[in-house]
Amino acid sequence: MTTVRRESSSIVGLALALLLTSCAESESGTPTTLLPDLESASTSPTEASGDIPIEEPLDVAHLLDQPCTALNDEDLADLSLAEGKLSERTISQAAESCMWRRSDDSGSHADIIVMTENSDGLEDIRERNQDSEVLEEVQIGGYPALHASPTDRRDVGRCELWIGVNDSEVAYFYVALHDLPDASDPCGFADKVGEAVIANLSF
């Protein structure tokens, strides 16, 4: 497992998550995700579900080193995912990442890592994606969340989901689907994974 020294600034936190996206894909021809230009980011007020307060913060401390416990056996069966394994490539000293491959051998997978480097949690992610091609406010299990990515790759089965689990930590999900019915709506599948994780954390 490869690690690098974690810096404390929130911009480093976003860079870690975005770099995780490129680490998650090994096939050739996959573009590297770039960090948005903070100088040009909009400072306009957040709309819609971006103003939803996190009234019941979730404790995700155990997911920092045991991220694969975020889904149980029933979840894996419902989502057609195989048993999760820690990613061999993690670039955060604060948290491990987990990859669940699809049980159909399609090469598809869903990944999770809890991001702790952003002091303002989801708000930091939102601000740094104001100029991104994908920025959608959603709710996952009653918690504020974003589909956010500098490059829109939903048409090739890719989606990035960020869920604000408390005021300073964000659960980041990356989904890559290949030649499956779900591939036409990767964010819908990412939402299902996120909902299952939130349900387990809320239990």
C-alpha positions as CSV (number, residue, x, y, z in Angstrom):
1,M,0.0,0.0,0.0
2,T,1.4,3.4,-1.0
3,T,0.9,6.3,1.2
4,V,2.0,9.9,1.2
5,R,2.2,12.4,4.0
6,R,-1.2,14.0,4.7
7,E,-1.3,17.8,4.8
8,S,-3.9,19.5,6.9
9,S,-5.4,22.0,4.4
10,S,-8.7,21.4,2.8
11,I,-7.4,21.7,-0.7
12,V,-5.1,18.8,-0.1
13,G,-8.1,16.8,1.1
14,L,-9.9,17.4,-2.2
15,A,-6.8,16.5,-4.2
16,L,-6.6,13.2,-2.3
17,A,-10.1,12.3,-3.2
18,L,-9.7,13.3,-6.8
19,L,-6.4,11.4,-7.1
20,L,-8.2,8.4,-5.7
21,T,-10.5,8.5,-8.7
22,S,-7.5,8.0,-11.0
23,C,-6.1,5.3,-8.8
24,A,-9.4,3.4,-8.9
25,E,-9.2,2.9,-12.7
26,S,-6.4,0.8,-14.2
27,E,-7.7,0.5,-17.8
28,S,-5.8,2.4,-20.5
29,G,-7.2,5.7,-21.9
30,T,-8.8,6.9,-18.6
31,P,-8.2,10.6,-18.2
32,T,-6.8,11.9,-14.9
33,T,-9.1,14.0,-12.8
34,L,-7.9,17.5,-12.3
35,L,-8.3,19.8,-9.3
36,P,-10.7,22.7,-10.0
37,D,-9.2,26.2,-10.2
38,L,-10.0,27.7,-6.8
39,E,-9.3,31.3,-8.1
40,S,-12.2,31.0,-10.5
41,A,-14.7,29.2,-8.2
42,S,-18.0,30.9,-7.7
43,T,-18.9,32.1,-4.2
44,S,-22.7,32.4,-4.9
45,P,-25.0,31.1,-2.1
46,T,-25.7,27.3,-2.1
47,E,-29.1,26.3,-3.5
48,A,-31.6,23.6,-2.8
49,S,-30.4,20.8,-0.6
50,G,-27.0,22.4,-0.1
51,D,-28.6,24.2,2.9
52,I,-29.8,21.0,4.6
53,P,-28.2,20.9,8.1
54,I,-26.7,17.6,9.4
55,E,-29.0,17.2,12.4
56,E,-27.8,13.7,13.3
57,P,-24.0,13.5,12.6
58,L,-22.7,10.0,12.0
59,D,-19.7,8.5,13.6
60,V,-17.5,7.1,10.9
61,A,-14.3,6.6,12.9
62,H,-14.4,2.8,12.4
63,L,-14.5,3.3,8.6
64,L,-11.1,5.0,8.6
65,D,-9.3,1.6,8.9
66,Q,-12.2,-0.8,8.2
67,P,-14.0,0.8,5.2
68,C,-15.1,-2.6,3.9
69,T,-17.5,-3.0,6.9
70,A,-19.6,-0.2,5.5
71,L,-21.7,-2.8,3.6
72,N,-23.0,-6.0,5.1
73,D,-23.7,-9.3,3.4
74,E,-27.3,-8.5,2.6
75,D,-26.2,-5.2,0.9
76,L,-23.6,-7.0,-1.2
77,A,-26.2,-9.5,-2.4
78,D,-28.7,-6.7,-3.2
79,L,-26.1,-4.7,-5.1
80,S,-24.5,-7.7,-6.8
81,L,-21.1,-6.9,-5.2
82,A,-18.4,-9.3,-4.1
83,E,-16.7,-9.1,-0.7
84,G,-14.8,-5.8,-0.4
85,K,-11.1,-5.6,-0.2
86,L,-8.8,-2.8,0.9
87,S,-7.4,-1.0,-2.1
88,E,-3.7,-1.6,-2.7
89,R,-3.4,2.1,-3.6
90,T,-4.3,4.6,-0.9
91,I,-2.8,8.1,-0.7
92,S,-4.2,9.1,2.6
93,Q,-2.7,8.3,6.0
94,A,-6.0,9.2,7.6
95,A,-8.1,6.5,6.0
96,E,-8.1,3.2,4.1
97,S,-10.1,2.8,1.0
98,C,-12.3,-0.2,0.0
99,M,-13.2,-1.6,-3.4
100,W,-16.2,-3.9,-4.0
101,R,-16.1,-5.5,-7.4
102,R,-19.3,-6.6,-9.1
103,S,-19.9,-10.3,-8.7
104,D,-20.5,-10.7,-12.4
105,D,-16.8,-10.4,-13.4
106,S,-17.6,-7.4,-15.5
107,G,-14.7,-5.4,-14.0
108,S,-17.2,-3.0,-12.5
109,H,-16.7,-1.8,-9.0
110,A,-17.7,0.7,-6.2
111,D,-15.1,2.3,-3.9
112,I,-15.4,4.2,-0.7
113,I,-13.1,6.3,1.4
114,V,-13.9,8.7,4.3
115,M,-12.3,12.1,3.7
116,T,-11.3,13.8,6.9
117,E,-9.0,16.5,5.4
118,N,-11.8,19.1,4.8
119,S,-12.6,21.1,7.9
120,D,-15.9,22.2,6.5
121,G,-16.9,18.8,5.2
122,L,-19.3,18.8,2.2
123,E,-19.2,22.6,2.0
124,D,-15.6,22.4,1.0
125,I,-16.3,19.9,-1.7
126,R,-19.2,22.0,-3.0
127,E,-17.1,25.2,-3.2
128,R,-14.3,23.5,-5.0
129,N,-16.6,22.1,-7.7
130,Q,-18.5,25.2,-8.6
131,D,-17.0,25.2,-12.1
132,S,-17.1,21.4,-12.5
133,E,-19.0,19.7,-15.3
134,V,-21.0,17.7,-12.8
135,L,-22.4,19.4,-9.7
136,E,-25.8,18.1,-8.5
137,E,-27.3,18.4,-5.1
138,V,-29.0,15.2,-3.8
139,Q,-30.0,13.6,-0.5
140,I,-28.9,10.2,0.5
141,G,-30.7,8.6,3.4
142,G,-31.7,12.1,4.6
143,Y,-28.1,13.4,4.4
144,P,-26.9,16.2,2.1
145,A,-24.8,14.9,-0.8
146,L,-23.4,15.8,-4.2
147,H,-22.7,14.2,-7.5
148,A,-19.6,16.2,-8.3
149,S,-16.8,15.7,-10.8
150,P,-14.6,18.1,-12.8
151,T,-15.3,15.9,-15.9
152,D,-18.7,14.4,-16.8
153,R,-18.1,10.7,-17.5
154,R,-21.6,9.4,-16.6
155,D,-22.0,8.3,-20.3
156,V,-19.2,5.8,-19.8
157,G,-20.5,4.4,-16.5
158,R,-18.5,6.7,-14.0
159,C,-19.9,8.6,-11.1
160,E,-18.5,10.3,-8.0
161,L,-20.8,10.7,-4.9
162,W,-19.9,12.7,-1.8
163,I,-22.1,12.4,1.3
164,G,-21.8,14.8,4.3
165,V,-21.9,12.4,7.2
166,N,-21.1,15.1,9.8
167,D,-19.8,18.7,9.8
168,S,-16.2,17.8,8.9
169,E,-16.2,14.4,7.3
170,V,-17.4,13.2,3.9
171,A,-18.0,9.7,2.6
172,Y,-16.6,9.6,-1.0
173,F,-17.9,7.0,-3.4
174,Y,-16.5,6.2,-6.9
175,V,-18.4,3.9,-9.2
176,A,-17.2,2.4,-12.5
177,L,-19.6,0.3,-14.4
178,H,-18.8,-1.6,-17.6
179,D,-21.4,-3.0,-20.1
180,L,-24.2,-3.5,-17.5
181,P,-27.8,-2.2,-17.5
182,D,-26.7,-0.1,-14.5
183,A,-24.0,1.6,-16.6
184,S,-26.5,3.9,-18.2
185,D,-27.2,5.4,-14.7
186,P,-24.0,5.1,-12.7
187,C,-25.0,7.8,-10.3
188,G,-28.2,5.9,-9.6
189,F,-26.1,2.9,-8.6
190,A,-23.8,5.1,-6.5
191,D,-26.8,6.4,-4.7
192,K,-27.9,2.9,-3.9
193,V,-24.5,2.1,-2.4
194,G,-24.5,5.3,-0.5
195,E,-28.0,4.7,0.9
196,A,-27.0,1.2,2.1
197,V,-23.9,2.7,3.9
198,I,-25.9,5.4,5.5
199,A,-28.6,2.9,6.7
200,N,-25.8,0.8,8.3
201,L,-24.2,3.8,10.0
202,S,-27.6,5.0,11.3
203,F,-28.5,1.6,12.8
